[in-house]
Amino acid sequence: MTTSLESAPADKSALEDGADLTPRFDANGLVTAVVTDSRDNAVLMLAHMNDEALRLTIETGVAHYWSRSRNQLWKKGETSGNLQMVDEIRVDCDQDAVLLKVRVSGADATCHTGRRSCFYRKVVTSEGNICLEIDSEPLFDPASVYTDH
């Protein structure tokens, strides 16, 4: 199966109301991807996708992203076993961001720290100080899974 991603239309109405998937990739060829859990809508992570990552995600039903730090395509969960099975893909109004609703396999962890979500710290203030408070524990040991830790 080949997925065709049209180039973005010049017509704003076609972009916002049309039926064609026409992602507006940035100057680096990327769109922002927000990832939530299909079951409870928890925000799991924020990533980026290039054309190939988006195509593979649509074609396989497994989330693929573009790693800016490693400068390469990445199948989420391939190393850890926590694959993201895509239930739904949405685009925002001007098609420069995508929302993936996923089910995570394995330990149900998305973050490389072993936690369910990459958003495991919240900003708190205490006695005039601003700090981060961790609100979840790892679901697996990253050191036993990743060689670069």
Rosetta constraint file for C-alpha pairs under 8 A:
AtomPair CA 1 CA 59 HARMONIC 6.89 0.50
AtomPair CA 2 CA 59 HARMONIC 7.38 0.50
AtomPair CA 3 CA 55 HARMONIC 6.06 0.50
AtomPair CA 3 CA 58 HARMONIC 7.45 0.50
AtomPair CA 3 CA 59 HARMONIC 6.81 0.50
AtomPair CA 5 CA 20 HARMONIC 8.00 0.50
AtomPair CA 5 CA 21 HARMONIC 5.91 0.50
AtomPair CA 5 CA 22 HARMONIC 5.87 0.50
AtomPair CA 5 CA 23 HARMONIC 7.37 0.50
AtomPair CA 5 CA 55 HARMONIC 7.84 0.50
AtomPair CA 6 CA 20 HARMONIC 6.94 0.50
AtomPair CA 6 CA 21 HARMONIC 6.26 0.50
AtomPair CA 6 CA 22 HARMONIC 4.86 0.50
AtomPair CA 6 CA 23 HARMONIC 7.65 0.50
AtomPair CA 7 CA 22 HARMONIC 5.36 0.50
AtomPair CA 7 CA 23 HARMONIC 7.18 0.50
AtomPair CA 7 CA 24 HARMONIC 7.82 0.50
AtomPair CA 8 CA 15 HARMONIC 6.90 0.50
AtomPair CA 8 CA 22 HARMONIC 4.68 0.50
AtomPair CA 8 CA 23 HARMONIC 6.24 0.50
AtomPair CA 8 CA 24 HARMONIC 6.01 0.50
AtomPair CA 9 CA 14 HARMONIC 6.48 0.50
AtomPair CA 9 CA 15 HARMONIC 5.94 0.50
AtomPair CA 9 CA 22 HARMONIC 7.23 0.50
AtomPair CA 10 CA 14 HARMONIC 7.94 0.50
AtomPair CA 10 CA 15 HARMONIC 7.70 0.50
AtomPair CA 11 CA 15 HARMONIC 6.39 0.50
AtomPair CA 12 CA 16 HARMONIC 6.10 0.50
AtomPair CA 13 CA 17 HARMONIC 5.56 0.50
AtomPair CA 13 CA 18 HARMONIC 6.96 0.50
AtomPair CA 14 CA 18 HARMONIC 4.40 0.50
AtomPair CA 14 CA 19 HARMONIC 7.90 0.50
AtomPair CA 15 CA 22 HARMONIC 7.19 0.50
AtomPair CA 15 CA 93 HARMONIC 7.82 0.50
AtomPair CA 15 CA 94 HARMONIC 6.24 0.50
AtomPair CA 15 CA 95 HARMONIC 7.33 0.50
AtomPair CA 16 CA 93 HARMONIC 5.39 0.50
AtomPair CA 16 CA 94 HARMONIC 5.72 0.50
AtomPair CA 16 CA 95 HARMONIC 7.72 0.50
AtomPair CA 21 CA 95 HARMONIC 7.91 0.50
AtomPair CA 22 CA 95 HARMONIC 6.71 0.50
AtomPair CA 23 CA 31 HARMONIC 7.48 0.50
AtomPair CA 23 CA 95 HARMONIC 4.90 0.50
AtomPair CA 23 CA 96 HARMONIC 5.81 0.50
AtomPair CA 23 CA 97 HARMONIC 7.78 0.50
AtomPair CA 24 CA 31 HARMONIC 6.99 0.50
AtomPair CA 24 CA 94 HARMONIC 7.50 0.50
AtomPair CA 24 CA 95 HARMONIC 5.64 0.50
AtomPair CA 24 CA 96 HARMONIC 4.71 0.50
AtomPair CA 25 CA 29 HARMONIC 4.84 0.50
AtomPair CA 25 CA 30 HARMONIC 4.78 0.50
AtomPair CA 25 CA 31 HARMONIC 5.12 0.50
AtomPair CA 25 CA 50 HARMONIC 7.39 0.50
AtomPair CA 25 CA 96 HARMONIC 6.25 0.50
AtomPair CA 26 CA 30 HARMONIC 5.28 0.50
AtomPair CA 26 CA 31 HARMONIC 6.42 0.50
AtomPair CA 26 CA 96 HARMONIC 7.69 0.50
AtomPair CA 29 CA 50 HARMONIC 5.69 0.50
AtomPair CA 29 CA 51 HARMONIC 7.33 0.50
AtomPair CA 30 CA 48 HARMONIC 6.00 0.50
AtomPair CA 30 CA 49 HARMONIC 5.33 0.50
AtomPair CA 30 CA 50 HARMONIC 4.60 0.50
AtomPair CA 30 CA 51 HARMONIC 7.43 0.50
AtomPair CA 30 CA 66 HARMONIC 7.92 0.50
AtomPair CA 31 CA 48 HARMONIC 5.57 0.50
AtomPair CA 31 CA 49 HARMONIC 5.39 0.50
AtomPair CA 31 CA 50 HARMONIC 6.50 0.50
AtomPair CA 31 CA 96 HARMONIC 5.52 0.50
AtomPair CA 31 CA 97 HARMONIC 5.33 0.50
AtomPair CA 31 CA 98 HARMONIC 7.14 0.50
AtomPair CA 32 CA 46 HARMONIC 7.25 0.50
AtomPair CA 32 CA 47 HARMONIC 6.02 0.50
AtomPair CA 32 CA 48 HARMONIC 4.61 0.50
AtomPair CA 32 CA 49 HARMONIC 6.49 0.50
AtomPair CA 32 CA 96 HARMONIC 6.90 0.50
AtomPair CA 32 CA 97 HARMONIC 4.71 0.50
AtomPair CA 32 CA 98 HARMONIC 6.26 0.50
AtomPair CA 33 CA 46 HARMONIC 5.70 0.50
AtomPair CA 33 CA 47 HARMONIC 5.04 0.50
AtomPair CA 33 CA 48 HARMONIC 5.25 0.50
AtomPair CA 33 CA 49 HARMONIC 6.57 0.50
AtomPair CA 33 CA 97 HARMONIC 5.82 0.50
AtomPair CA 33 CA 98 HARMONIC 4.80 0.50
AtomPair CA 33 CA 99 HARMONIC 5.70 0.50
AtomPair CA 33 CA 100 HARMONIC 6.99 0.50
AtomPair CA 34 CA 43 HARMONIC 7.56 0.50
AtomPair CA 34 CA 44 HARMONIC 7.96 0.50
AtomPair CA 34 CA 45 HARMONIC 6.24 0.50
AtomPair CA 34 CA 46 HARMONIC 4.69 0.50
AtomPair CA 34 CA 47 HARMONIC 6.53 0.50
AtomPair CA 34 CA 97 HARMONIC 7.66 0.50
AtomPair CA 34 CA 98 HARMONIC 6.29 0.50
AtomPair CA 34 CA 99 HARMONIC 4.81 0.50
AtomPair CA 34 CA 100 HARMONIC 6.24 0.50
AtomPair CA 35 CA 43 HARMONIC 6.05 0.50
AtomPair CA 35 CA 44 HARMONIC 5.51 0.50
AtomPair CA 35 CA 45 HARMONIC 5.25 0.50
AtomPair CA 35 CA 46 HARMONIC 6.08 0.50
AtomPair CA 35 CA 47 HARMONIC 7.85 0.50
AtomPair CA 35 CA 99 HARMONIC 5.83 0.50
AtomPair CA 35 CA 100 HARMONIC 4.80 0.50
AtomPair CA 35 CA 101 HARMONIC 6.01 0.50
AtomPair CA 35 CA 102 HARMONIC 7.11 0.50
AtomPair CA 36 CA 41 HARMONIC 5.28 0.50
AtomPair CA 36 CA 42 HARMONIC 5.33 0.50
AtomPair CA 36 CA 43 HARMONIC 4.38 0.50
AtomPair CA 36 CA 44 HARMONIC 5.15 0.50
AtomPair CA 36 CA 45 HARMONIC 7.17 0.50
AtomPair CA 36 CA 99 HARMONIC 7.51 0.50
AtomPair CA 36 CA 100 HARMONIC 6.26 0.50
AtomPair CA 36 CA 101 HARMONIC 4.99 0.50
AtomPair CA 36 CA 102 HARMONIC 6.26 0.50
AtomPair CA 37 CA 41 HARMONIC 4.83 0.50
AtomPair CA 37 CA 42 HARMONIC 5.30 0.50
AtomPair CA 37 CA 43 HARMONIC 6.59 0.50
AtomPair CA 37 CA 44 HARMONIC 6.58 0.50
AtomPair CA 37 CA 101 HARMONIC 5.57 0.50
AtomPair CA 37 CA 102 HARMONIC 5.14 0.50
AtomPair CA 37 CA 103 HARMONIC 5.95 0.50
AtomPair CA 37 CA 104 HARMONIC 7.64 0.50
AtomPair CA 38 CA 87 HARMONIC 6.95 0.50
AtomPair CA 38 CA 101 HARMONIC 4.92 0.50
AtomPair CA 38 CA 102 HARMONIC 5.12 0.50
AtomPair CA 38 CA 103 HARMONIC 5.90 0.50
AtomPair CA 39 CA 103 HARMONIC 7.46 0.50
AtomPair CA 41 CA 101 HARMONIC 7.68 0.50
AtomPair CA 43 CA 117 HARMONIC 6.82 0.50
AtomPair CA 43 CA 119 HARMONIC 7.46 0.50
AtomPair CA 44 CA 110 HARMONIC 6.40 0.50
AtomPair CA 44 CA 111 HARMONIC 7.76 0.50
AtomPair CA 44 CA 116 HARMONIC 6.84 0.50
AtomPair CA 44 CA 117 HARMONIC 4.20 0.50
AtomPair CA 44 CA 118 HARMONIC 5.85 0.50
AtomPair CA 44 CA 119 HARMONIC 6.84 0.50
AtomPair CA 45 CA 110 HARMONIC 7.25 0.50
AtomPair CA 45 CA 111 HARMONIC 7.46 0.50
AtomPair CA 45 CA 117 HARMONIC 6.20 0.50
AtomPair CA 45 CA 118 HARMONIC 5.30 0.50
AtomPair CA 45 CA 119 HARMONIC 7.00 0.50
AtomPair CA 47 CA 65 HARMONIC 6.76 0.50
AtomPair CA 47 CA 66 HARMONIC 7.65 0.50
AtomPair CA 47 CA 67 HARMONIC 7.97 0.50
AtomPair CA 48 CA 65 HARMONIC 5.81 0.50
AtomPair CA 48 CA 66 HARMONIC 5.61 0.50
AtomPair CA 48 CA 67 HARMONIC 7.23 0.50
AtomPair CA 48 CA 68 HARMONIC 7.88 0.50
AtomPair CA 49 CA 53 HARMONIC 5.33 0.50
AtomPair CA 49 CA 54 HARMONIC 5.90 0.50
AtomPair CA 49 CA 64 HARMONIC 7.37 0.50
AtomPair CA 49 CA 65 HARMONIC 4.74 0.50
AtomPair CA 49 CA 66 HARMONIC 4.99 0.50
AtomPair CA 50 CA 54 HARMONIC 6.24 0.50
AtomPair CA 50 CA 65 HARMONIC 7.16 0.50
AtomPair CA 50 CA 66 HARMONIC 5.98 0.50
AtomPair CA 51 CA 55 HARMONIC 6.12 0.50
AtomPair CA 52 CA 56 HARMONIC 6.06 0.50
AtomPair CA 52 CA 73 HARMONIC 7.98 0.50
AtomPair CA 53 CA 57 HARMONIC 6.06 0.50
AtomPair CA 53 CA 63 HARMONIC 7.84 0.50
AtomPair CA 53 CA 64 HARMONIC 4.94 0.50
AtomPair CA 53 CA 65 HARMONIC 5.12 0.50
AtomPair CA 53 CA 66 HARMONIC 6.40 0.50
AtomPair CA 53 CA 73 HARMONIC 6.67 0.50
AtomPair CA 53 CA 74 HARMONIC 7.86 0.50
AtomPair CA 54 CA 58 HARMONIC 6.23 0.50
AtomPair CA 54 CA 64 HARMONIC 6.92 0.50
AtomPair CA 54 CA 65 HARMONIC 7.44 0.50
AtomPair CA 55 CA 59 HARMONIC 6.05 0.50
AtomPair CA 56 CA 60 HARMONIC 5.76 0.50
AtomPair CA 56 CA 61 HARMONIC 7.76 0.50
AtomPair CA 56 CA 62 HARMONIC 7.66 0.50
AtomPair CA 56 CA 63 HARMONIC 7.70 0.50
AtomPair CA 56 CA 64 HARMONIC 6.53 0.50
AtomPair CA 57 CA 61 HARMONIC 5.32 0.50
AtomPair CA 57 CA 62 HARMONIC 5.29 0.50
AtomPair CA 57 CA 63 HARMONIC 4.88 0.50
AtomPair CA 57 CA 64 HARMONIC 5.48 0.50
AtomPair CA 57 CA 86 HARMONIC 7.70 0.50
AtomPair CA 58 CA 62 HARMONIC 7.75 0.50
AtomPair CA 61 CA 85 HARMONIC 5.91 0.50
AtomPair CA 61 CA 86 HARMONIC 5.16 0.50
AtomPair CA 61 CA 87 HARMONIC 7.60 0.50
AtomPair CA 62 CA 75 HARMONIC 7.58 0.50
AtomPair CA 62 CA 76 HARMONIC 7.91 0.50
AtomPair CA 62 CA 83 HARMONIC 6.99 0.50
AtomPair CA 62 CA 84 HARMONIC 5.67 0.50
AtomPair CA 62 CA 85 HARMONIC 4.75 0.50
AtomPair CA 62 CA 86 HARMONIC 5.66 0.50
AtomPair CA 63 CA 75 HARMONIC 6.28 0.50
AtomPair CA 63 CA 76 HARMONIC 5.95 0.50
AtomPair CA 63 CA 83 HARMONIC 7.48 0.50
AtomPair CA 63 CA 84 HARMONIC 5.44 0.50
AtomPair CA 63 CA 85 HARMONIC 6.49 0.50
AtomPair CA 63 CA 86 HARMONIC 6.36 0.50
AtomPair CA 64 CA 73 HARMONIC 7.08 0.50
AtomPair CA 64 CA 74 HARMONIC 5.57 0.50
AtomPair CA 64 CA 75 HARMONIC 4.38 0.50
AtomPair CA 64 CA 76 HARMONIC 5.74 0.50
AtomPair CA 65 CA 73 HARMONIC 5.91 0.50
AtomPair CA 65 CA 74 HARMONIC 5.23 0.50
AtomPair CA 65 CA 75 HARMONIC 6.43 0.50
AtomPair CA 65 CA 76 HARMONIC 7.02 0.50
AtomPair CA 66 CA 71 HARMONIC 7.07 0.50
AtomPair CA 66 CA 72 HARMONIC 5.80 0.50
AtomPair CA 66 CA 73 HARMONIC 4.62 0.50
AtomPair CA 66 CA 74 HARMONIC 5.90 0.50
AtomPair CA 67 CA 71 HARMONIC 5.36 0.50
AtomPair CA 67 CA 72 HARMONIC 5.37 0.50
AtomPair CA 67 CA 73 HARMONIC 6.09 0.50
AtomPair CA 67 CA 74 HARMONIC 6.39 0.50
AtomPair CA 68 CA 72 HARMONIC 7.14 0.50
AtomPair CA 75 CA 83 HARMONIC 7.85 0.50
AtomPair CA 76 CA 82 HARMONIC 7.40 0.50
AtomPair CA 76 CA 83 HARMONIC 5.71 0.50
AtomPair CA 76 CA 84 HARMONIC 6.41 0.50
AtomPair CA 77 CA 81 HARMONIC 5.04 0.50
AtomPair CA 77 CA 82 HARMONIC 4.29 0.50
AtomPair CA 77 CA 83 HARMONIC 4.08 0.50
AtomPair CA 77 CA 84 HARMONIC 6.76 0.50
AtomPair CA 77 CA 110 HARMONIC 7.66 0.50
AtomPair CA 78 CA 82 HARMONIC 7.10 0.50
AtomPair CA 78 CA 83 HARMONIC 6.31 0.50
AtomPair CA 79 CA 145 HARMONIC 7.07 0.50
AtomPair CA 79 CA 146 HARMONIC 7.32 0.50
AtomPair CA 80 CA 106 HARMONIC 7.97 0.50
AtomPair CA 80 CA 145 HARMONIC 5.95 0.50
AtomPair CA 80 CA 146 HARMONIC 7.56 0.50
AtomPair CA 81 CA 105 HARMONIC 6.91 0.50
AtomPair CA 81 CA 106 HARMONIC 5.44 0.50
AtomPair CA 81 CA 107 HARMONIC 7.81 0.50
AtomPair CA 82 CA 104 HARMONIC 5.78 0.50
AtomPair CA 82 CA 105 HARMONIC 4.75 0.50
AtomPair CA 82 CA 106 HARMONIC 4.65 0.50
AtomPair CA 82 CA 107 HARMONIC 6.28 0.50
AtomPair CA 82 CA 108 HARMONIC 6.16 0.50
AtomPair CA 82 CA 109 HARMONIC 6.16 0.50
AtomPair CA 82 CA 110 HARMONIC 6.72 0.50
AtomPair CA 83 CA 104 HARMONIC 5.61 0.50
AtomPair CA 83 CA 105 HARMONIC 5.28 0.50
AtomPair CA 83 CA 106 HARMONIC 7.20 0.50
AtomPair CA 84 CA 102 HARMONIC 5.67 0.50
AtomPair CA 84 CA 103 HARMONIC 5.68 0.50
AtomPair CA 84 CA 104 HARMONIC 4.59 0.50
AtomPair CA 84 CA 105 HARMONIC 6.52 0.50
AtomPair CA 85 CA 102 HARMONIC 5.29 0.50
AtomPair CA 85 CA 103 HARMONIC 5.15 0.50
AtomPair CA 85 CA 104 HARMONIC 6.19 0.50
AtomPair CA 85 CA 105 HARMONIC 7.47 0.50
AtomPair CA 86 CA 100 HARMONIC 6.62 0.50
AtomPair CA 86 CA 101 HARMONIC 5.98 0.50
AtomPair CA 86 CA 102 HARMONIC 4.42 0.50
AtomPair CA 86 CA 103 HARMONIC 6.56 0.50
AtomPair CA 87 CA 100 HARMONIC 7.62 0.50
AtomPair CA 87 CA 101 HARMONIC 5.60 0.50
AtomPair CA 87 CA 102 HARMONIC 5.40 0.50
AtomPair CA 87 CA 103 HARMONIC 7.19 0.50
AtomPair CA 88 CA 100 HARMONIC 5.91 0.50
AtomPair CA 88 CA 101 HARMONIC 5.12 0.50
AtomPair CA 88 CA 102 HARMONIC 7.11 0.50
AtomPair CA 89 CA 98 HARMONIC 6.84 0.50
AtomPair CA 89 CA 99 HARMONIC 5.67 0.50
AtomPair CA 89 CA 100 HARMONIC 4.72 0.50
AtomPair CA 89 CA 101 HARMONIC 6.42 0.50
AtomPair CA 90 CA 98 HARMONIC 5.60 0.50
AtomPair CA 90 CA 99 HARMONIC 4.99 0.50
AtomPair CA 90 CA 100 HARMONIC 6.56 0.50
AtomPair CA 91 CA 95 HARMONIC 5.34 0.50
AtomPair CA 91 CA 96 HARMONIC 7.48 0.50
AtomPair CA 91 CA 97 HARMONIC 5.88 0.50
AtomPair CA 91 CA 98 HARMONIC 4.42 0.50
AtomPair CA 91 CA 99 HARMONIC 6.13 0.50
AtomPair CA 92 CA 96 HARMONIC 6.75 0.50
AtomPair CA 92 CA 97 HARMONIC 5.68 0.50
AtomPair CA 92 CA 98 HARMONIC 6.28 0.50
AtomPair CA 92 CA 99 HARMONIC 7.77 0.50
AtomPair CA 104 CA 108 HARMONIC 4.98 0.50
AtomPair CA 104 CA 109 HARMONIC 6.92 0.50
AtomPair CA 104 CA 110 HARMONIC 7.25 0.50
AtomPair CA 105 CA 109 HARMONIC 7.99 0.50
AtomPair CA 107 CA 139 HARMONIC 6.23 0.50
AtomPair CA 107 CA 140 HARMONIC 6.85 0.50
AtomPair CA 108 CA 116 HARMONIC 6.03 0.50
AtomPair CA 108 CA 139 HARMONIC 7.65 0.50
AtomPair CA 109 CA 114 HARMONIC 5.85 0.50
AtomPair CA 109 CA 115 HARMONIC 5.16 0.50
AtomPair CA 109 CA 116 HARMONIC 3.83 0.50
AtomPair CA 109 CA 117 HARMONIC 6.73 0.50
AtomPair CA 109 CA 138 HARMONIC 7.98 0.50
AtomPair CA 109 CA 139 HARMONIC 6.33 0.50
AtomPair CA 109 CA 140 HARMONIC 7.67 0.50
AtomPair CA 110 CA 114 HARMONIC 7.11 0.50
AtomPair CA 110 CA 115 HARMONIC 6.38 0.50
AtomPair CA 110 CA 116 HARMONIC 5.06 0.50
AtomPair CA 110 CA 117 HARMONIC 5.51 0.50
AtomPair CA 110 CA 118 HARMONIC 6.82 0.50
AtomPair CA 111 CA 115 HARMONIC 5.23 0.50
AtomPair CA 111 CA 116 HARMONIC 6.12 0.50
AtomPair CA 111 CA 117 HARMONIC 5.52 0.50
AtomPair CA 111 CA 118 HARMONIC 4.82 0.50
AtomPair CA 112 CA 118 HARMONIC 7.87 0.50
AtomPair CA 112 CA 142 HARMONIC 6.61 0.50
AtomPair CA 113 CA 118 HARMONIC 7.93 0.50
AtomPair CA 113 CA 138 HARMONIC 6.63 0.50
AtomPair CA 113 CA 141 HARMONIC 7.76 0.50
AtomPair CA 113 CA 142 HARMONIC 5.91 0.50
AtomPair CA 114 CA 138 HARMONIC 4.50 0.50
AtomPair CA 114 CA 139 HARMONIC 5.34 0.50
AtomPair CA 114 CA 140 HARMONIC 4.93 0.50
AtomPair CA 114 CA 141 HARMONIC 6.04 0.50
AtomPair CA 114 CA 142 HARMONIC 5.64 0.50
AtomPair CA 115 CA 120 HARMONIC 7.39 0.50
AtomPair CA 115 CA 136 HARMONIC 7.00 0.50
AtomPair CA 115 CA 137 HARMONIC 6.22 0.50
AtomPair CA 115 CA 138 HARMONIC 4.24 0.50
AtomPair CA 115 CA 139 HARMONIC 5.46 0.50
AtomPair CA 115 CA 140 HARMONIC 7.36 0.50
AtomPair CA 116 CA 138 HARMONIC 7.36 0.50
AtomPair CA 116 CA 139 HARMONIC 6.96 0.50
AtomPair CA 120 CA 134 HARMONIC 5.79 0.50
AtomPair CA 120 CA 135 HARMONIC 5.70 0.50
AtomPair CA 120 CA 136 HARMONIC 5.87 0.50
AtomPair CA 121 CA 132 HARMONIC 5.83 0.50
AtomPair CA 121 CA 133 HARMONIC 5.22 0.50
AtomPair CA 121 CA 134 HARMONIC 4.40 0.50
AtomPair CA 121 CA 135 HARMONIC 5.99 0.50
AtomPair CA 122 CA 132 HARMONIC 5.46 0.50
AtomPair CA 122 CA 133 HARMONIC 5.30 0.50
AtomPair CA 122 CA 134 HARMONIC 6.64 0.50
AtomPair CA 122 CA 135 HARMONIC 7.45 0.50
AtomPair CA 123 CA 130 HARMONIC 6.92 0.50
AtomPair CA 123 CA 131 HARMONIC 5.81 0.50
AtomPair CA 123 CA 132 HARMONIC 4.72 0.50
AtomPair CA 123 CA 133 HARMONIC 6.44 0.50
AtomPair CA 124 CA 130 HARMONIC 5.82 0.50
AtomPair CA 124 CA 131 HARMONIC 5.53 0.50
AtomPair CA 124 CA 132 HARMONIC 5.97 0.50
AtomPair CA 124 CA 133 HARMONIC 6.68 0.50
AtomPair CA 125 CA 129 HARMONIC 5.35 0.50
AtomPair CA 125 CA 130 HARMONIC 4.52 0.50
AtomPair CA 125 CA 131 HARMONIC 6.27 0.50
AtomPair CA 126 CA 130 HARMONIC 6.61 0.50
AtomPair CA 126 CA 131 HARMONIC 7.85 0.50
AtomPair CA 141 CA 145 HARMONIC 6.93 0.50
AtomPair CA 142 CA 146 HARMONIC 5.83 0.50
AtomPair CA 142 CA 149 HARMONIC 7.35 0.50
AtomPair CA 143 CA 147 HARMONIC 7.05 0.50
AtomPair CA 143 CA 149 HARMONIC 5.78 0.50
